[in-house]
Amino acid sequence: MFQKTRLRLVLLNSAVFICIICLFGTVLYFYMQWRLEKQVDKTIQDVARHMKHEHLDDIGEFLNPENNEENHRLVYLFLGKNSEIQKEMPENLIAAGDLSKLKSEAKSSIPKTIKSGGLEYRSFSILVNKNVKLNGTSMYINRIQLIYNMEREREMLSHLLTVIGFGIIISAAAAILAGLFLANKALVPIQSAWNKQTQFAADASHELRTPLAVMKLNLERLFRHPKSSIEQESESISQAIGEIKYMSKMISDLLILAGSDSNQLELNVARVNLDELLNKAVQSFSELAALKEIKVESNVSCHIDISGDEERLYQLLMILLDNALKYTEEKGFISVGCYVKVSAAHISVADTGAGISAEDLPLIFERFYRGDKARTREFEGTGLGLSIAKWIIEAHGGKIRAVSALGKGSEFLLQLPLCKR
């Protein structure tokens, strides 16, 4: 699947880039062609204007190569009646066959390109209609046609076209390589999201399969004993109810995570008294902890205000305390601390429980990860609590991390920005 997507992205990126380069090359070529023609036209028209207004009485002197070195690429055709060529200067630079074709365009009063014999000429004529002196000889001239050989300009354009062609080929190769690189980069988050989604679906189906199987087994047992009393089947009913509660909790957690992934969950942000919220969470857990003879201690240094969603923050604390209570053995100890440092509230939830191995520690915030590869349910839970906790803390612009070692307990460290005054 991703190979086809990668190929499509490479082809699409390359095609777009090559089209842009081709368009740029085309625009550059025609712009240079236009500029060269305009430059030639300006040269011809300046010479024609200069000759007509200042040197018409003695054109021969003006056309002397010693006096006109910069215009040596121009050929002048002096046309008499019926467009007959009276004089060509310099002589024999244009083939006879080309002269007849050039002469036919002599009446054009604007610069014009004429192709003949594989060559291109730029032609422009001026109306004289009087006798002029050429090399000491007076003759009637109707028009003077200025002809500019465009060979050098065409060579320049030909070289430019070659450069553009090679540039397009090199750019196409570079575009394919760049497209492959960009496609690989673009597919990294997509592939990662796809893998997470696939793993998430597999984990969810795996986790839901067990309670469904237990419920099915207990219901089938009730059908096999239709005459049994509720008291006799109370164990099966209790198990089914327990599995229903487990599934309800998991589905609720899944909906929270699905909403967070799609950015559909919004926080009701307001000023929150963090120290009161912490004491409330600790008090709620004290009675549960007392059943396991676990001591819960709160150490909040001062009054602390933050901006956040009180309900979500309370849910966060309950997840961490429940996690600590779950993995702490009888007569253990749980401590909750909070203090202010560098415009942030720092919270710690520590326990004397079983701890987390160095191998599992980087993975504990992943969904359905419980550190038990066999997926046993020795400890009641969905494996989604810490994932939800991470989403809540990050949605508030904070950070969360864990410090732990096997047999030495765990400590979760949270950081939340203070309320702006």
N, C-alpha and C positions, 0 to 999 in steps of 0.2 A: 504493500500500500504506500509506504513512505518512499520507496524507490520511484514509483510512478509520479508521486507528488514532487519529489526532488527534480526529476527529469522535466516536468512541466514548468517548475519554477525557473530552472536553468534556461530552458528554451524561451520562456516568456521574458525573463530579464535580458537575455542575450538579444532577442529580437527587438525589444524596445531600445536597447543601447545601440545596436547596429543601425536601426532606423534613424535614431537621432544623429549618429555620426554621418550616415549617408545624406541626410537632410542638410547637415552642417557643411559637408563637402560640396554638395550641389549649390547651396547658397554661395559659398566661397568662390566656386568656379565661375558662376555667372556674374558675381559681383566683380571679380577680377577682369572678366571679359568686358563688362560694361565700363569699368574704370580705364582699361587700356584703350578702348574705342573712344571714350571721351577725351583722353589725353591726346590721341592722334588727331581727333577732330579739332581740338583747341590749337594744336600745332599748325594744322593745315589752314584753319581760318585766320590765325594770326599772320601767317605768311601771306595769305591772299589779301588781307586788309592792308598790310604793310606795303605790298607790291602795288596794289591798285591806287592807293592814295599818295604814295611817295615816290615810286620808281616806275610808273607806267610810261614815262617819256623815254626812259632808257633801260628797258628790262634786261637787255643783254648784260649790262654792267652789274645789275642786281643779281643775275643768275651766275655770275662768274664764280667758280668754285672757291677762289681765294677769298671772296667777300661773303660767301654763303656756306661756310663749312658745316654749320649745325643743321642745315636742311638738305644735306647731301642724299638723303633717302627719298626725296621727292622727285618726281618726274613731271615735267610741264608739257602739256600738249596745247599748241597754239592753233586754234581752229578758225578757219575763214568761212566763206559762204558755203552753205550746204554741209556744214560740219566737216569740211575737208581739212586734213592735217597740213598746216603750213610749216610747222616746225616742231621738233621734239627735242627737248633738252632735259638732261643729257640724252644722247642718242643711243639706240640699240640696247637699252636696258629692259625693254619690254618686247616680247615676241610679237611678230606681225599679226598672228591670229588673235592674240589678246588685245592688240590695239583696236581692232575693229569692234570688239565687244565693248571695250571701255569707251570708245568714241560714241557708241549708241546711247550711253548714259550721260552724255556731256551736258544736256540741258537741265539736269537735276541741280536745284539750287540749295539742296541740303546734303550733308555728308551721307554717303551711301556705300555699302559694302558690295563689291562685285567679285564673283568667283569665276576664274577662267584658268584653264590649263593646270589645275591642281593648286593654284595660288589664289590668294585673297588680296584684293586691293581696296583701299578706301579712297573714294572719288569725291571731288568737290569742284564746282566750276563757278567762275565769276564772269559776269557780262561786261565786255569792253566796248565792242561796236565802234571801233575807230582805228586809225592807222597808228601803229607803234613802231619804234625803231629796235630792230634785233640785229646786233653785231654790225651796226652801221647801215643796215638795210631797212627801209621803211616798207611796211606791208599792212594790209587790212586784216585786223583780227576781230572776229565776232565774239569768241569766248576763249578764256584760258582755263583749261582743265588741270587741276592739281591731283596727281595720283600718288598715293602712299602705299608702298609695299608692306603688307602686314606679316611678312614671313617671320620676323623676330618675335612679334607679339604672339603669333600662333605657336612658335616654339616654346615660348614661356608658358602658354596655356597648356600645351602638351606635357611639358615637364610637371606643371602643377597637377594636371589630371593623373599623371603617373604617381606622383607623391600621394595624392588623395586616395588612389586605388590601393597602393601599398598600405597607407594608413588605415583604410577600411579593413583590409585583410588582417593586419596586426591587431587592430581594435576588436575585430570579431573574435580572434583567438583570445585576446585579453578579456573580452566580455564573457566568453564561455567559461574561462577559468574563474573570473570574478563572480559570475552567476552561480557557478558550482560552490564557491566559497560562501557566498551570501545565502544560497539555498540551504547549505548545511547549517549555517548560523541561525537562519530563520526557523529551521525545523527542530533545533535543539529544544526550545521551550514547548513547541507543539508536541514533539515526541515524548518529552518528559510529562506533559499534561495528559497525553494519551495513555502512557504507561501507568500514571497515577490513577487515572479513571478506570483503566482495566483492572488494576490491583484493587482499587476501592470496590468495584463491583464484585470481584471475586471474593474479597474479604467479607463484604456485606452478605453475600449469598451464603458463604461458609458459616458466618455467625448466626444467621437466621435459620439455617438448616437444622441446627441442634435443638433450639426451643420448639420448632415446628414438629420435629420427630418426637420429642418428649410429649408434647400435647396430643399428637396423633396416637401415641402408644397409650396414654392415660384414657383418652376418649374411647378407644377400642376396648380397653379393659372394662369400662363402664357398660359398653354394649354386651360384653360377654357375661356380665352379671347383672341382668336387668332387675332382678328381685332383691339385690343388695340394698341396704339402707345407706343414707348419706354418711352416717357415722362410720360404717364399714369401708366406704370408699373415700373417706375424708383425705387420706394420704394422696390418692390419685388426683383428687380435685385440687388439693393444696399445691401439688406440683404444677398442675396446668395453670393455676392462677399465677404462680410464681414465674412461669415462663411467659405468660401474657404480660406481666409487669416488666419483665426483662426486655421483651420485644418492643413494648411501648416506649421504654426508656431509649432503646437503641434507635427506633424510628424518629423520636424527638431529636436525638443528637444528630442523626443523619440529616434531618431537615435544617437544623441550625448550620451545619457545615455546608450543605448544598446552597443555602441562602447566602452564606459568606463567600462562597466561590463565585456566585453570580452577582455579588454586590447588591443583593436585594434586601439585606438586613440593614436597617438604619439605627443609629444610636440616638437615644433621647438624652442629649448632652445638657447637663446642668451642673451647678456647683454641688460637689459631694464632700461631706465631712468624712474623710477617710478614717480617722481614728475611731469615730463612732461606728462606722461600718465594720471595721476590724473587730472591735469589741463585741458587736452584735453577732458576727459569724463565730467567734470563739465561744460565746455564751451558748449559742445553739448547739455546738458540738461537745460542750463540756459534759452534758448528761450522757450522750452516747459513749464518750470516751470513758466515763466513770464505770460503765458496764464492763469494760475490759481492764479496769483499774489503770487506765492511762491518764497521766496528768497533762493538762493543757494549760499553758502559761502565755499570757499576753504582755508584751513589753513595748508600749507605744510611748514615744518620748514626749510628744507635744500635740497640740491641735494642728491638724493638717487639712487643707482644702485643695481639692483638685477638680478639674473639669472632666466630666464623664457621665456615663450611663450607670446610675446607681444599681439598677437591677442586674445588669451584665457584670458589673464589678463584684457584686455580692455572689453571683453565680461562679465567678472566677475563684473567689476565696473558698467557697463551698467545695469546689472541685479539688482544690489543693488540700484542704483539710480532710476531705473524705479519702483522698488518696493516701495521706499520711496515716490516718486512722486505720485504713485497710491493711497497710503493710507493717504496722507497728504491733509488736507482740504485747501480751499482757504485762502490766506494770512498766510500760514504756513511758516515753516523754515526748510531747510535742510543744514546740515554742513558736510563737508568732511575734515578730518584731517589726518596727517601722520607725524610720527617722528621715530627716531632710538633709540633703547634701547637693550642692551645685544645682539649684533650681529644679530638683526632682525629688520625689518621694521614693524611698527604697524600702521594699517590703521583703521579709524573709519568712519562709515557712519551713521549719526544720523538724525532723523526727529522728527517733532512735530505732528505726525499723530495719528491714533486711538489707536495704541499700540496693544500688544498681551497679551492675558490672560495667567496666570501661568499654566493653564491646557494645552494650545495649544503650549506654548513656546518650550517644548522638542521635539515637533513633526514637527516643521515648515520646517525642511530640508528633510522630507519624501516626496516621489513623490506623486503628486496630492493633497497634503494636503494644504488646504487654510483656515482652521479654520472655514469654514461654512459648518456645517454638512448637510445642505440641498442641497449642491452642487450648489448654485445659482451662477450666473455669473454677480453679481452686479459690481464686479471689473473685468475688462478684463484681462485675463491671463490663462495660461494652468496649473498652479500649479506645474510646473516643474523647474521654474527658480532657486529657492534656492537649489534644488537638484543638478542642474548643477553647481551652484556657489560653493557648497561644494566639488564637484568632482574636479573642477579647482584648488581650494586652496589646497586640499590634494595632488593633482598630483604635485604641486610645493613644497611639503614638509612643507606646512603651516597649520594653524588652523583657524577656524572660529567659532564664537559663537554670540549669540544675548542676549541683555539685554533689557527688555521691561516690561511695565505694562499697563493695560487698561487705556486709556485716558491720558497717559503721554508720548506717543511717543515710538520709538524704536531706538536702537543703535546696529549696527553690527560691531563687533570687529574682525579684521583680523590680522594675524601675518605671515610674509613671511621672510625666511632666506635671509640675504644680499648676494650679489655677493662675492665669494671668490677671494681675490686678489693674 
